[in-house]
Amino acid sequence: MQFKSKILANQKSDRFFYESLLLVTVKCLKDAFDVVDLPKLEEEVARLFRSNAFNISERELTQAARVKQYPQLKESTGKISEEEIKKKLLLRARIPK
């Protein structure tokens, strides 16, 4: 029970940090926008910080799933020949973006 309360306390402090970061970002940017656009600005900044660009674990999970689905994306280790490089590039070109 004590461990669960520590987890919840960490989540609470993380949430406060996140909200503070959003608030500071919006306050810094508000001079560059009209007053009527401030709600849109807050919404876009929140969307940006929730995206994969700022979520490293989500980005890593997505990349791992993509490598699992398309093994040709796996980084090669060691020295590989020119022919293998060409073959790998051709296979990578077929992967949907």
Buried (B, 14 or more C-beta within 10 A) or exposed (E): EEEEEEEEEEEEEEEEEBEEEBEEBBEEBBEEEEEEEEEEBBEEBBEEBEEEEEEEEEEEEEEEEEEEEBEBBEEEEEEEEEEEEEEBEEEEEEEEE
